[in-house]
Amino acid sequence: MAKAIHSMIRVLDEARSVGFYQKAFGLDVAERLDFETFTLVYLSNAASDFEIELTVNKGRTEPYVLGDGYGHLAVSVADLDSENDRLGALGLNPKKIVEFNRDGAFIARFFFIEDPDGYKIEVLERRGRFK
């Protein structure tokens, strides 16, 4: 059976992106592999084995076009309200908390935030299927 291990995103500025993911989600550099034309930076924390792989293409100066196919990454937190407040206090501009229901049944509470390159990250309350 396959096990999900990481998701890769391309970023322009390694330090800016590493700083964002560390401040926002407590992700630290697990490994950094430097090559002639690109650098791979793997970010993780003790909460999960899953990693974010940042790919930094050397010499790239133009922002990446995310297009209309990219959706989002998702993380879960124990206290959604406190996390939204914390990220707001850090100046990271989290969006408004949304409660998602269908036919009167609770599905999820969440908000979105964007990283420095415009990638959307859904922050879900740890509840129901989103543990």
C-alpha positions in Angstrom: 0.0 0.0 0.0 1.3 3.4 -0.9 2.1 6.0 1.8 1.9 9.7 1.1 5.3 11.2 2.0 5.6 14.8 0.6 4.1 17.4 -1.7 6.4 19.6 -3.8 5.9 23.3 -4.6 8.2 25.7 -6.5 9.2 28.8 -4.6 11.2 31.9 -5.6 12.9 32.8 -2.3 14.1 29.9 -0.1 14.6 32.0 3.1 11.2 33.8 2.8 9.4 30.5 2.2 11.2 28.6 5.0 10.5 31.5 7.4 6.8 31.5 6.5 6.3 27.7 7.0 8.3 27.8 10.2 6.3 30.7 11.6 2.9 29.5 10.4 3.0 25.8 10.9 6.2 25.0 13.0 7.8 23.2 10.0 11.6 23.1 10.2 14.2 22.1 7.6 14.5 18.3 7.8 17.0 18.2 4.9 18.4 20.5 2.3 19.9 19.2 -0.9 21.8 21.7 -3.1 22.4 21.0 -6.8 23.9 23.0 -9.6 20.6 24.4 -10.9 18.2 23.9 -8.1 17.8 23.3 -4.3 15.4 21.0 -2.6 14.3 21.8 1.0 12.3 19.3 2.9 10.1 20.7 5.8 8.5 18.7 8.6 7.6 18.7 12.2 7.0 16.1 14.9 3.2 16.0 14.3 3.5 14.1 11.1 5.9 12.2 8.8 4.5 14.1 5.8 6.8 16.7 4.4 6.6 19.8 2.2 9.3 19.9 -0.4 10.3 23.3 -1.6 12.0 23.4 -4.9 14.1 26.6 -5.6 15.2 26.8 -9.2 18.4 28.9 -9.2 18.3 32.0 -11.4 14.5 32.2 -11.5 13.2 35.7 -10.9 9.6 35.6 -12.2 6.8 34.4 -10.0 5.4 31.0 -10.9 2.0 30.9 -12.5 -0.1 28.7 -10.3 -2.8 28.3 -12.9 -6.3 27.0 -12.3 -5.4 23.4 -11.6 -3.7 23.8 -8.2 -6.0 23.4 -5.2 -4.4 23.6 -1.8 -2.4 22.0 0.9 -4.2 21.2 4.2 -3.2 21.1 7.8 -5.2 20.4 11.0 -5.0 22.2 14.3 -6.6 21.6 17.7 -7.9 25.2 18.3 -8.9 26.9 15.0 -9.9 30.2 16.6 -6.6 30.6 18.4 -4.6 29.6 15.3 -6.4 32.2 13.2 -5.7 34.8 15.8 -2.0 33.8 16.1 -1.5 33.9 12.4 -3.2 37.3 12.2 -1.0 38.7 14.9 2.0 37.5 12.9 0.8 39.6 10.0 0.2 36.4 7.8 -3.4 37.5 6.8 -5.5 34.4 7.5 -8.9 34.5 5.9 -12.2 34.4 7.8 -13.2 31.1 9.5 -15.9 29.2 7.7 -18.2 26.5 9.0 -19.1 24.0 6.3 -22.4 22.1 6.6 -24.5 20.0 4.3 -28.2 19.3 5.0 -27.7 20.6 8.5 -24.9 18.2 9.3 -21.5 19.6 10.3 -18.6 18.8 7.9 -15.8 21.1 8.9 -14.5 24.4 10.2 -11.6 26.0 8.4 -9.9 29.0 7.0 -7.3 29.6 4.3 -4.0 31.3 4.3 -1.5 31.9 1.4 2.2 31.4 1.5 4.6 34.0 0.0 4.3 32.4 -3.5 0.5 32.4 -3.4 0.0 28.8 -2.6 -3.3 28.3 -0.7 -3.2 26.3 2.6 -6.4 25.2 4.3 -6.3 25.2 8.1 -8.9 22.8 9.4 -10.1 22.3 13.0 -9.1 18.8 14.1 -12.5 17.2 14.2 -14.4 14.5 12.3 -12.4 13.1 9.4 -9.9 16.0 9.7 -7.6 14.7 12.4 
